[in-house]
């Protein structure tokens, strides 16, 4: 049986080697070369010594934090409400459906909604307001990014809430706890693993957003993802683009270590 499991795991390890480990090693390798192809630490010196890149890094972290925060504030009540519905699987499917649509199509749809002659300004015009410049603002960028990331936060929280043993909730009520105390002392702590998984699924991709920063933010929102795109496609400075990629990989591991499950003595904490 053990040999059979090893045999079936071979495709997984091949996929992991070719599409995860190899690209990461290639990015790290490429980050040590300048534009002339010489081995050098100049890319890291430029990144760490440049106020422009450090500001860009802070912007990326700040916007990723805001997107994750807004997504969490919407997703947790939504996931909790879904667990109380009769046809929860159907409603969950409706939440997942937008993820099947291409990101570019959704971005262009929001351009039409937020545009000067879009749906929101037409609605505001009924009250004599506008037209307002909603597109190409921080507000529009955060709204669209939050909308796109919502399913990735709702799903893990919903699964965590569904796994909670109902007898624990009943026991809390029997011991005299009201609804708020039951939620604070029982439901919320037991669903934190889902929250952490959702934060990982949202915060890490939000660090490197670049398409939305162009189409929705109008390049007013500058992130590390935008810088990587510029270095690879415009300036052709692959070494600097790879260096920023390495920084994002390090940030990813930091976020995963902060939000991962702690183990002590082989037992999850």
Secondary structure, DSSP 8 states (H G I E B T S, - for coil): -HHHHHHHHHHHHHHHIIIIIHHHHHHHHHTTB-TTS-B-SHHHHHHHH-HHHHHHHHHHHHHHHHHHHHHHHHHHHHHHHHTTSTTHHHHHHHHHHGGGS-HHHHHHHHHHHHSTTSHHHHHHHTTT------SSSHHHHHHHHHHHHHHHHHHHHHHHHHTS-HHHHHHHHHTT--HHHHIIIIIHHHTHHHHHHHHHHHHHHHHT--HHHHHTTTT-S--HHHHHHHHHHTS--HHHHHHHHHHHHHHHHHHHHHHS--EETTEE-
